[in-house]
Amino acid sequence: MPARYMHSRTHFFDDYDPIAILKPADLKKKSFTGTKVTFTVGPACQDVAKMTELLLAGATSARIDLTWGPVEFHDKSLRNLMTAMKDARRLCSVVLDTLGREIFVKRPFKIDDAGWPYHDHPITVRTGQKITLTSKEVPCTDTVFPLNYKAFPLECQVGDLVNVSRYLTTGAEEGALFFKVVEVTDTDVVCEALTDAVLDGLLTVFHIERNEIGPISNKLTTMEVLSESDMAAIKHLGSKFDIDYVAVSYTRDKDDMDTVRKFLDGVGMTNTRIMAKVETKVALMSFKGTLNKADAIMMSRGILGMDCPAEKMALIQKNLISWCNLLGKPVIVTRVVDTMVSTPRPTRAEATDIANAVLDGVDGFLLGAETLRGNYAVETVKTVLSISNQAEQSFDHVQHFDYLMQ
């Protein structure tokens, strides 16, 4: 397709009178599920009864997140999912999401009765406070955070921005902290807090790219695409369950796809497909090569939104979805209804965001904290599917297909 069409893309709507839009969507118009919903398995939805509810609500894929939790927890989750599929008489695909190149604070944590990481004494940080991120093997304190990535200080410069947050925290919570780097040594990165935060549970670290264009600085070049724990978990779970996709965290380029494919084939998982997660600028720079090698794409908007300016995100999303549509590769997006972690309804902005993504051509949505630890997991699935269905009913798929074929 000529580049000019990529820049002039419009949404194609059926010829509806505006008042007709307010009528309930006719769910019998089609006999298939259009937009898919993937739920993240966690303490809030691990039991068979809750999984059965999620499947009956319309979820068609389950994500097993290897970033946190012992492999025994994930083993139990998949056993429960098998039972739930029988009870609900619904099929559900399985996505193993890797730890990959995730940087985290090496701080021992406990597991509560529900299976969620926590600390007896969360760390409270106030604006202006100094914190040291270190590659040294030292205990974690309120002011010194040891990291699992030894080369981290070598990639930092004074003035850089770093995010430290509780894993799967939402924007409405106090679990995320932004730092400005004020001093760098061979082993330490001294930072000044730009925001207040209460840090609890599993803490992840993200080095925000300093260059808007040009060379990428935080390539994480010494970290492998699959961690040792990833490979052990994939081998274990893949030997017992059918795994449909492995989602590759912090994908850099097509070489990562080759590495993961070789590993999966080597452990007998030849039918397992690869989903590349686009969550950094370096992934954007090599996106077309990655897209050719990957079987599917996940646009991880939470992390990508920290690495890219907010005003660029909508255009990035539309561009990535367009390329995936053109090559016939499934594409899903994340972070759609954060507020439904603790409320039964989405905001108007979230509802509009879901509909616009469907109209852009997205194939599915990934629910993270909303189902892993949220209070309204089933309601979230129903809400996302209801909004998606309404958008699908108003969309002219024939015109969209003709557009793709130009």
N, C-alpha and C positions, 0 to 999 in steps of 0.2 A: 504494500500500500504506500503511495507517495506520502512524504512527510507532511504535506499541507493538510491532508485529511486528518492526521493525528492531532493537528492543532485546531481544527475546526469542528471537532466532534460535538454533536448535540444529542440530547435524549430524544427518543422517538416514542410519542404517546399515541394511544388509541384516541379516536375522535369522540371524546366524552364532553357532555355539557358539565360545567363546573359543579352544579348541584348534584349531578349523578355520582360524583366521587364520594359523596357522603353516604351513599347507600352501602349496606354491608357487602363485602366481597363475596362473590359466588365461589365457594370452595369446590363445587362440583364441576367447575369449568375444565379442570385438568385432572388426570388420574395419576399424576406423579408429583413427587416433592421437588420443588424448584431449588430455592436457596437452602443449603444445608446448615445445620447447627452442630458444632462440636463442643462438648462440655468437658471441662477439666475435672478429673476425678480427684477428690480430696476428702478431708474429714466430714464435710457437710453432706456428702452424697455417696459415700463408699458402700453403705449397706444395700442389700438387695432390693428392699422395698423402695428406697429413694431412686435407685437406678431404674427400676421398673417404671416409676412415675415419670422419670425424664424421657424414657423411650416412648412411653404412651403419649407424652406431650409433644413428641415430634423430633427429638434429638436422634441423629443418625450416625454419630461418631463420638468416640471417647478418647480423650487425650490423657496419657499417662506421663506425668512430668517427672523426669529423672533428676531435676535440679534439687529436689528435696525429698526426704523420706527414704527409709531403707528399702531394699529390694523386696523384703518380705511384705511390706505394706502394698507395694504395687502388684505382687503376686496375688495377694488376697483380693485386691481390687479387680483384677482380671477374672479371677474365679467367680466373684460375685456378679460381674458383668455377664459371664456365660449363663449363670442361673437367671439373671434378670431378662436376658434375651428370650429364654425359654418361657418364662412367666408372661412376658409381654407379647410374645410371638412376633418380635421385631428383630431385624438384623441391625447390627451396629459395628462399624469399622473401628479399628484401633490404631491410634497414632502414638508412637513413642517419641517424646520430646526430649532431646539430649541436654546435658549440662554444657558440653562443648567448651567454649572459651570464656565461660562466665568467671568473672573475678569476684571473690567473696572474702569477707572478713573471717579469719580463723578464730572463731569464738565458740566453744562448746555450748550447745543448747539442750534443753530438755524437750520431751514430747508430752503434751498434755493428754488427757483421757481420749480426746477426739483425734489424736495423731498429729496435732499442729505444733510446730516448733515455738518455744517461748523461753524467756529468761526470768529468773526470780527477781532480778534487778535490771530493768530496762535502762538504757543510757539516755539521759536527757541532755540535749545540746542546745545552747542558746546562741543567738546571732553575735558574731564577734569572737566567739570562743575558738581557741586553737586546738587542732587535732592533728596527730601525726599518723600517716599511713606508712607502714614500714614493711620491708621485705625480710627483716630479721626474725629469727625464731624466738619470740618473746610472748609472754601472756598478754591477752587482750585486757585493756583497762578502759576507764572512761575517757582517756586522752590519747591512748596509743592503740591503733588498729593494725594487727599483723595481717598480711594478705597472702593468698595462695600463689600469686603471680610475682615471681622474684624480680622480673625485669621491669616492673611497673615504674620505679623511680627513673629508669633510663629513658622512658618515653615522656616524662612530664617536664614542663617548663614553668617558670614563674608566670603567673597570670592565667594559667589553664583553669578550666572549670571541671569539677569532679562531683558526681552524684553518688551518695550512699543512701540506700533505702532498704526497708524491709521488703523481702521478696513478695511480689504480687500485692504491694500496697496500691491504693488508688489515689488519684489526685486530690480527693476530698479529705484524705486522712493526713495525720501528722507524722507519718512514718517515712518521709523522704526528706533528704537534707542535701543542699547544694553548698559546695566548698569552693573557695578560690585558693589556688596554690600560691604560697608566699615564699617558700624556700624549698630547695631540692638538693639532696646529697646523693651519694651512691646507693644508700640504703633507705633513706627516709624522704617522705614528701610531707612538708608541714603545710597545713591548710587552715584557712580561716572560714568559719561558718557564715554563710550568707542568709540562712534562715534558721528558724527554730524547728526542732524535731525531737520525737521520742523514738529511739531505735530499739526494736525488740525482734526476737526471732532470728531467722536467717537473713544476714545483711549482705547485699550485693553491691558491687562498686562499678561505676561506669565512667570512663574518661571521655569527656565530651570533646569531639574533634575541634581543634583550634583553627583549622584552615577552612574557610568557606568554599574555596575552590583551590585546585592545585594538589600538591603532594599530600597524602594522608599520613598522619603522624602516629596514630594509635592502631597499628596493624595487628598487635598481639602476635607477632611473628614467631615467638618461641612456644606458643601454646598450640597443641594439636587440636584438630577439628573434633576428634572424639577423645574424651578423657578416659583414664583407666576405669573409672567407675561406670562410664557409659558403656564401654565394651563388655564389662562383666555383666551389667544388667541386661544388655541386649542379648548376649549369649544365653543367659538364664531364662529370660522371658520368652525369647524366640524359640527356645527348645520345647516350651510347654504350651505356647499359645500362638494363634495365627496373628501376626503383626502386619497390618496393611501398609503403614507408612512409618518411616523414621524421619522426624523433623529435625533438621540439622541447625542447631543454634549458632549464631554468629558466623554464618556462611560468608566467606570472602570471595570465592571465585569458582570457576568450573573445576579446578583441581580438587577442591573439597568434595565435589560430587563424585569424582573418580575414586578418591580415597575411601569414601563411605561405601560406594558400590563394591569396591574390591573387598572391603571388610565383610559386608553382608553376604556376598557370594561365598566368601571363605568359611562362613559359619552355617552355610546351608540355607540362608534366607534369600534365595534367588527371586522369589515372587514378591518380596517386600519392596515397595517403591520409596523414592526419596523425595521429601518435601524440603525445599530450601527456604530458610527463614531470612528475610531481608530486614535487617535491623540496624545497619550502620551505613555511613557514607561509602566506605570501601565496598560494601555489597552493591550499592547503587552504581558505582563506577564500573563494575564488572557484571552488571545485571544481565545483559543480553547473552553473554557466554554462559552464565549460570543457568539461565532460562532454557537454553538449548539442551543442557545436560540433565536438569531436574525434571521430575515427573509432576511436581506441583510446587506452588509458591505460597508462602505465608508472609504477609506484610505485618511485621510486628511493630505496631504503631506506637506502643509505649516507649520502647527504647529508641526507635528511629526518630520519634518526636523530640528526644533530648539531643540527638546528634544533628538535627536539621532545624532551621528556623520554623516557627509555627506557621508563618504565612506561606511556606512552601509545601506543607503537608498535603493539602487538597490536590495540588497539581501533581505531586509525586504519586499519590494514590491513583489518580485518573490515568496517568501515564503507565504505571505498572500494570494496572488492570487491562488497559488497552492492549499492551504487548502480550499478556497472557491469553486474552481472547483471540488475538490474531494467530497464535501458535496452538490454540486449543488446549492450553494447560490450565488445570483448575487453580484458582486463586482464592485465598481466604484472608480476611483481615481480623485484627484483634482489637481489644479495648473499645467496646461499643456501648455498654451500659454499666459503667462503673458504679453509678449511684444505686443500682439495684442490688448491690451487696447488702445494703441496709434499708432500702425502701422498696415498696411493692410496685412502684411505677417509674418509668424512665423520665428524664427531663424532655422538654420539647426538642432541645438541640440533639439529644441522643436519638430520639425517634426519627428526626429528619436525617440524621447522619446515616442511620441504617437504610432508610429508603433510598437516599442518594447513592449509597454504595451499590445497592441492587440495580438501580438504574444505570450505574456506570458499567455493570457487567460482572460484579463479584459473584463467586460461586458459593461462598459460605462464610460463616462467622465463627470465631473461636471465643468461647466464654472461659475466662480465667478465674479470677477471684470470685466472680458472681456465683459459680457453682462449687469451687474448691472450698470456700469458707463462708459463702453468702447465706443470708437468711431466707432468700426467695429463689432458690435454684430452679424449681419447676416453673414458677411464674415468669422467670427470666426467659426460659426457653420458649414458652408460649407467646410471650410478648414479642420477642425477636422474630419468630415465625409469622405472627399475625401481621406485623409491619411489613415484613418481606413479601408476604402473600399479596397484600394490598398493592404494593409497588409492582409486583409481577403482573397483576391483573390489569394494570393501567399501561403496561409497557408494550410497545409494538415490536414483537420479536422478529417478525418478517422483515421489517425495515432495518432492524439491527443486523440481521444476518446479511442482508444485501449490502449494508455498509461495510461489514467485515470482508466481503468478497470483492470489494472494489480494488 
